[in-house]
Amino acid sequence: MRRPDTFSFGVFTDAHITAVDGVSDSPFNVNSYSNTRYQAAIKMMNSLGLDFALNLGDMVHPLPQSPEYITAAKRYFELSSQLNCVHYNIPGNHDIGDKPSKWVPAAQISSKSLEIYESQFGAHYKAFSHMGWRFILLNAELFNSQLSKNSEQKKWFVKELENAEPGRTFVALHYPPFLYSPHEVDHYDNIGNADRIWFLNKIKKYNVAAVLSGHVHNFWLNRFHDTEL
């Protein structure tokens, strides 16, 4: 039996839901199983008695420019209705566009893709509190972009950190800040500089307990000063 001052929450990511069950335009056959795999994951989460769950992005596989995007988003919510606790979404690169880079394989985040995302999933960054803890959910794809929303999110993020109790904050975003080193080069699976260093400095300054990320389709555990990644 849990103590009354404790709680549990689930973290899941990269469901890659497709518009039609069993059908994917991906060259990797594994993606044709996305919808049934997500249903199996929901059954597992439903057995855990979670207070809530966080989805760290790539809810759907089609990109915002795809004619299948809206249908896939609707299918995502149909499947998610089976989850027996509230869950919160943040965008992945499939949901809203790739991070700014000269070499990313898909269309980058744009004002238009933001608009399409919000029409289906709502706010692309948000925060909430639970039993004395603050959960800050960010749009990682905005970092290093020239969009005005990038500076708006950064100002909002700092204000959230300033108002939170030190050591009692979780931050969630799709891209990990880094995989091997805070000083590694920009690649497909991290946040590029200069915003990576800016972000890491903030989580250090405000003593964030942990940063939760998706995207890499594997389990990684790092530490940056007192913060677990």
C-alpha positions in Angstrom: 0.0 0.0 0.0 1.4 3.4 -1.0 2.0 6.1 1.5 -0.5 9.0 1.1 2.3 11.4 0.1 3.6 9.3 -2.8 2.2 8.8 -6.3 3.2 7.0 -9.5 3.0 8.2 -13.1 3.7 6.6 -16.4 6.0 7.8 -19.2 5.6 6.5 -22.7 6.7 7.8 -26.1 6.9 7.3 -29.9 3.7 5.4 -30.5 3.8 6.4 -34.2 0.1 5.8 -34.7 -0.9 5.4 -38.3 -4.2 6.4 -40.0 -5.1 2.8 -40.8 -4.3 -0.1 -38.5 -1.6 -2.3 -39.9 -0.7 0.1 -42.7 2.4 2.4 -42.8 4.4 4.2 -45.5 7.6 3.6 -43.5 10.3 1.5 -45.1 10.6 -0.3 -41.8 7.9 -3.0 -41.5 7.9 -2.7 -37.7 5.9 0.5 -38.0 3.0 -1.4 -39.4 2.5 -2.8 -35.9 2.4 0.6 -34.2 -1.3 0.7 -33.5 -1.6 -2.8 -32.0 1.6 -2.2 -30.1 0.2 0.9 -28.6 -3.0 -1.0 -27.5 -0.7 -3.6 -25.8 1.2 -0.8 -24.0 -2.1 0.8 -22.8 -3.1 -2.6 -21.3 0.2 -2.7 -19.4 -0.2 0.9 -18.1 -3.8 0.2 -17.1 -2.5 -2.5 -14.7 -0.2 -0.2 -12.8 -2.7 2.1 -11.0 -1.1 5.3 -12.4 -2.1 8.8 -11.2 -1.4 10.1 -14.7 0.9 9.5 -17.7 3.1 11.6 -19.9 3.5 11.0 -23.7 6.8 12.4 -24.8 5.9 12.8 -28.5 5.6 11.2 -31.9 2.0 10.3 -31.2 1.5 9.8 -34.9 3.7 8.7 -37.8 2.4 10.9 -40.6 4.0 14.4 -40.7 1.8 17.5 -40.4 2.0 18.0 -44.2 0.6 14.5 -44.9 -3.1 14.1 -45.8 -3.2 11.3 -43.3 -2.1 13.4 -40.4 -5.6 14.4 -39.1 -6.9 10.8 -39.5 -3.9 9.4 -37.6 -4.5 12.0 -34.8 -8.1 10.9 -34.5 -7.0 7.3 -34.4 -4.5 8.2 -31.7 -7.2 9.6 -29.5 -9.6 6.7 -30.2 -6.9 4.3 -28.9 -5.9 6.6 -26.0 -9.5 6.6 -24.7 -8.7 3.1 -23.4 -6.1 4.5 -21.0 -7.6 4.6 -17.5 -5.8 7.7 -16.3 -5.4 11.2 -17.6 -2.4 11.7 -19.9 -0.5 14.7 -21.3 1.0 15.1 -24.7 4.0 17.1 -26.0 5.0 17.1 -29.7 7.7 14.9 -31.3 9.3 15.6 -34.6 6.7 13.5 -36.5 3.9 15.5 -34.8 5.2 19.0 -35.5 8.3 18.8 -37.8 12.0 18.2 -37.4 14.3 20.4 -35.3 16.1 23.2 -37.2 19.1 21.6 -39.0 20.6 21.7 -42.5 20.5 17.9 -42.8 17.3 16.6 -41.1 15.3 14.2 -43.4 11.8 15.7 -43.0 10.3 19.2 -43.1 11.3 21.4 -40.2 9.0 22.9 -37.7 7.2 26.0 -39.0 4.4 28.3 -38.1 2.1 26.2 -40.3 3.1 22.9 -38.7 2.5 24.5 -35.3 -1.0 25.5 -36.4 -1.8 22.0 -37.6 -0.5 20.4 -34.5 -2.5 22.7 -32.2 -5.6 22.0 -34.2 -5.4 18.3 -33.2 -3.4 18.2 -29.9 -3.8 21.6 -28.3 -1.0 23.5 -26.6 2.5 22.5 -27.6 4.0 23.4 -24.2 2.3 23.4 -20.8 2.8 22.7 -17.1 0.8 21.3 -14.2 1.3 20.4 -10.6 0.7 17.2 -8.7 1.2 16.7 -5.0 3.8 19.4 -4.6 5.7 18.6 -7.8 5.8 20.7 -10.9 5.8 19.1 -14.4 7.0 21.3 -17.2 6.3 19.9 -20.7 8.3 21.6 -23.5 8.2 21.7 -27.3 11.8 20.5 -28.0 11.5 21.1 -31.8 11.3 24.9 -31.2 14.8 25.1 -29.8 17.3 26.8 -32.1 14.5 27.9 -34.4 14.0 31.4 -35.6 10.3 31.3 -34.8 9.1 33.8 -32.2 7.5 30.9 -30.3 11.0 29.8 -29.4 11.8 32.9 -27.4 8.3 32.9 -25.9 8.7 29.3 -24.7 12.1 30.0 -23.2 10.8 33.0 -21.3 7.8 31.0 -20.0 10.1 28.1 -19.1 12.4 30.3 -17.0 9.4 31.8 -15.2 8.0 28.3 -14.5 11.4 27.3 -13.0 11.6 30.4 -10.9 8.2 29.7 -9.4 8.8 26.0 -8.7 10.2 24.6 -5.5 13.9 23.7 -6.1 14.4 19.9 -6.5 10.7 19.2 -7.1 10.4 19.7 -10.8 10.3 17.3 -13.7 10.9 18.6 -17.3 9.7 16.6 -20.3 10.6 17.0 -23.9 10.9 14.8 -27.0 14.6 15.2 -27.9 17.2 14.3 -25.3 19.6 17.2 -24.6 22.5 14.8 -25.4 23.3 11.1 -25.5 27.0 10.9 -24.7 28.3 14.3 -23.7 26.9 17.8 -23.1 29.5 19.0 -25.7 28.7 16.5 -28.5 28.0 17.6 -32.0 24.5 18.2 -33.3 23.0 15.0 -34.6 19.6 13.4 -35.1 19.0 12.4 -31.5 19.9 15.5 -29.5 19.1 19.1 -29.1 21.5 21.2 -31.1 23.5 24.1 -29.8 23.3 26.9 -28.8 20.0 26.1 -27.1 21.2 22.8 -25.6 23.7 24.6 -23.4 21.1 27.3 -22.6 18.7 24.5 -21.5 21.3 22.6 -19.5 22.3 25.7 -17.6 18.7 26.3 -16.6 18.1 22.8 -15.3 21.4 23.1 -13.3 20.6 26.6 -11.9 17.1 25.6 -10.8 17.9 22.1 -9.6 15.5 20.2 -11.8 15.1 16.6 -10.5 14.9 14.9 -13.8 14.5 15.5 -17.5 12.4 12.9 -19.4 12.9 12.4 -23.2 11.8 10.1 -26.0 12.8 9.9 -29.6 15.7 7.5 -29.5 13.6 4.3 -29.2 16.0 2.9 -26.6 16.6 3.4 -22.9 19.3 5.9 -21.9 20.3 7.2 -18.5 22.6 10.2 -18.0 23.2 12.7 -15.3 24.0 16.4 -15.7 25.2 17.7 -12.3 22.2 16.8 -9.9 19.7 16.2 -12.7 18.9 12.7 -14.0 18.3 12.5 -17.8 
